[in-house]
Amino acid sequence: MRVIITGGAGFLGRKLARALLERGTLAGPDGAPAPVSRLVLFDNVPPDDLGGRAEAATGDIADAGAVRRLVGGDAASVFHLAAIVSAGAEEDFDLGYRVNLDGTRNLLEACRGLAHPPRLVFASSIAVYGGDLPETIEDDTPPLPQTSYGIQKLVGEQLIHDYTRKGYIDGRALRLPTIMVRPAPNRAASTWASSIIREPLQGRDYDCPVEPGVAMACLSPRRTADAFIAAHDLPGDRLGLKRTLLLSGIRATASDMAEAVARNAGNRRLGAIRWRPDAATMRIVRGWPGAARGARAEALGIVPDGSIDEIVRGFIADDLADGPAAEGEAGR
Ligand SMILES: NC(=O)c1ccc[n+]([C@@H]2O[C@H](COP(=O)([O-])OP(=O)(O)OC[C@H]3O[C@@H](n4cnc5c(N)ncnc54)[C@H](O)[C@@H]3O)[C@@H](O)[C@H]2O)c1
C-alpha cells in the first residue's frame, strides 16, 4: 500500500511518518489492516532521512503537474499536511492562497483521477474559529475565521466534504488545536507555547511574550500522529456526512506550562522564564479559546493528553538528546 504525506518534511509530517513506520499498517481499501509498503514524503524542502524506510519526493503542492505525478495511478492513502502556516499566510496573501487553497485543490483533483477513491486526511485548524468565542470551543461552535489561513482551512474542509460526497475520495478533516512542543520556533503567534517549554529545558532563558494567565488549547505531537492514523482507519460510515472532527486540546496557561517544566526537569539545568508580555502578541492571543473539546472525536476513540505534564514528558523523551528526565532535584 503506497501512502503519501504532503508536508512530510514539517514538524507534524515527520512525527506522522515515524508513527506510521513504527506501526507498519493502515486500513486498506477494504478496511482490513494492510502493510504500508511505500511511504512517500512530499515537500518543497528535503525531509529527514528515515534510514531508507521512506521515499522523498520534492516539489511544490501548487504545481498541478507535480502533484499528479506524485499521486500517480496507485496512491492508496494520503495525509495532507503541506501548508503555509498562520502568520505566513497572513503576511503573504498570494502565497497562502496558492499553497493552502490551490495546493489542496490540486491534490484532490489528482486523487479524483484514481481508480479507487483514496482515504485522505486533511490537517485543518481551530483557526477556523473566531469572533466572540467561548472559553472552550466545542463541536457545535460555529466557525468564523478571522484570518486568511483560517478561511483557507475552512474551504479545504468543505472541499473534502464535496469530493467525498461525489465519491472521488474518502476524506476526513481534523481541526487541530495548538500542537506542542515544536523542536524549533515557527512564525505562528502560538509559537511561545512551545518555546516556554523547549527553551528552559535546553538551558536557555526565555522571554515569554504573553502574560502568565494566558491559556491555550494544547495537544502533543504523539497524540496528533495517533489521531491522524485513527481518523484514517475509521470506516467511512462511522463518520457519515460529517467529515470534519474537532480534536480536543487540554487547557494550560503559560504559568501551568512553566510549572510543568520545573516539575519534570529532573536534574537538568533550566533556563529562566522571564515574563515580557508584548502588546501585539497579547492582542492576538486574547481572542483565542483556552481549550477545545471534541466530544465526537473522543467518542470515536481520538483522545487528548491527560495533562500538561504528559506533554512535557513526551517532549523530553522524544525530542531531547538526553531522553527522559533523570531522577533528582530540578535545578533552576
Ligand atoms: N502545528 C500546529 O500547531 C498546527 C495547528 C493546527 C493546524 N496545523 C496544520 O497541520 C499541518 C502541519 O503543520 P506543521 O506544524 O507540521 O507545519 P510545518 O510548517 O512544520 O510543516 C508544513 C510543511 O509544508 C511544507 N510546504 C509549504 N509550502 C509547500 C509547498 N508549496 N509545496 C510542498 N510543501 C510545502 C513546508 O516545507 C513544511 O515542511 C499544516 O497544514 C498546519 O496548517 C498545525
The ligand as a Tripos MOL2 file, in Angstrom:
@<TRIPOS>MOLECULE
LIG
   44    48     1     0     0
SMALL
NO_CHARGES

@<TRIPOS>ATOM
      1 N1          1.4280   22.6120   14.4620 N.am      1 LIG1
      2 C1          0.2680   23.1180   14.8540 C.2       1 LIG1
      3 O1          0.1100   23.5910   15.9940 O.2       1 LIG1
      4 C2         -0.9150   23.0890   13.9100 C.ar      1 LIG1
      5 C3         -2.1560   23.5070   14.3880 C.ar      1 LIG1
      6 C4         -3.2430   23.4950   13.5110 C.ar      1 LIG1
      7 C5         -3.0820   23.0440   12.2040 C.ar      1 LIG1
      8 N2         -1.8580   22.6530   11.7710 N.ar      1 LIG1
      9 C6         -1.7090   22.1930   10.3800 C.3       1 LIG1
     10 O2         -1.0080   20.9660   10.3610 O.3       1 LIG1
     11 C7         -0.1900   20.8870    9.2020 C.3       1 LIG1
     12 C8          1.2500   20.6060    9.5870 C.3       1 LIG1
     13 O3          1.7030   21.6540   10.4500 O.3       1 LIG1
     14 P1          3.2150   21.7510   10.9450 P.3       1 LIG1
     15 O4          3.1770   22.3480   12.2880 O.co2     1 LIG1
     16 O5          3.9030   20.4580   10.7070 O.co2     1 LIG1
     17 O6          3.7730   22.8610    9.9390 O.3       1 LIG1
     18 P2          5.2010   22.9350    9.2340 P.3       1 LIG1
     19 O7          5.3330   24.3180    8.7180 O.co2     1 LIG1
     20 O8          6.2580   22.4050   10.1360 O.co2     1 LIG1
     21 O9          5.0120   21.9190    8.0130 O.3       1 LIG1
     22 C9          4.3590   22.2690    6.8250 C.3       1 LIG1
     23 C10         5.2070   21.7220    5.6890 C.3       1 LIG1
     24 O10         4.5850   22.1230    4.4560 O.3       1 LIG1
     25 C11         5.6340   22.3650    3.5470 C.3       1 LIG1
     26 N3          5.2080   23.2290    2.4430 N.ar      1 LIG1
     27 C12         4.9510   24.5570    2.4940 C.ar      1 LIG1
     28 N4          4.6860   25.0110    1.2660 N.ar      1 LIG1
     29 C13         4.7640   23.9460    0.4310 C.ar      1 LIG1
     30 C14         4.5860   23.8040   -0.9590 C.ar      1 LIG1
     31 N5          4.3250   24.8420   -1.7560 N.pl3     1 LIG1
     32 N6          4.7370   22.5590   -1.5020 N.ar      1 LIG1
     33 C15         5.0570   21.4940   -0.7100 C.ar      1 LIG1
     34 N7          5.2320   21.5900    0.6130 N.ar      1 LIG1
     35 C16         5.0870   22.8060    1.1870 C.ar      1 LIG1
     36 C17         6.7080   23.0490    4.3800 C.3       1 LIG1
     37 O11         8.0020   22.9930    3.7590 O.3       1 LIG1
     38 C18         6.6370   22.2740    5.6770 C.3       1 LIG1
     39 O12         7.5990   21.2390    5.7250 O.3       1 LIG1
     40 C19        -0.3810   22.2040    8.4570 C.3       1 LIG1
     41 O13        -1.3590   22.0110    7.4590 O.3       1 LIG1
     42 C20        -0.8850   23.1380    9.5260 C.3       1 LIG1
     43 O14        -1.6750   24.1600    8.9730 O.3       1 LIG1
     44 C21        -0.7600   22.6590   12.5940 C.ar      1 LIG1
@<TRIPOS>BOND
     1     1     2 1
     2     2     3 2
     3     2     4 1
     4     4     5 ar
     5     4    44 ar
     6     5     6 ar
     7     6     7 ar
     8     7     8 ar
     9     8     9 1
    10     8    44 ar
    11     9    10 1
    12     9    42 1
    13    10    11 1
    14    11    12 1
    15    11    40 1
    16    12    13 1
    17    13    14 1
    18    14    15 2
    19    14    16 1
    20    14    17 1
    21    17    18 1
    22    18    19 2
    23    18    20 1
    24    18    21 1
    25    21    22 1
    26    22    23 1
    27    23    24 1
    28    23    38 1
    29    24    25 1
    30    25    26 1
    31    25    36 1
    32    26    27 ar
    33    26    35 ar
    34    27    28 ar
    35    28    29 ar
    36    29    30 ar
    37    29    35 ar
    38    30    31 1
    39    30    32 ar
    40    32    33 ar
    41    33    34 ar
    42    34    35 ar
    43    36    37 1
    44    36    38 1
    45    38    39 1
    46    40    41 1
    47    40    42 1
    48    42    43 1
@<TRIPOS>SUBSTRUCTURE
     1 LIG1         1 GROUP 0 **** ****
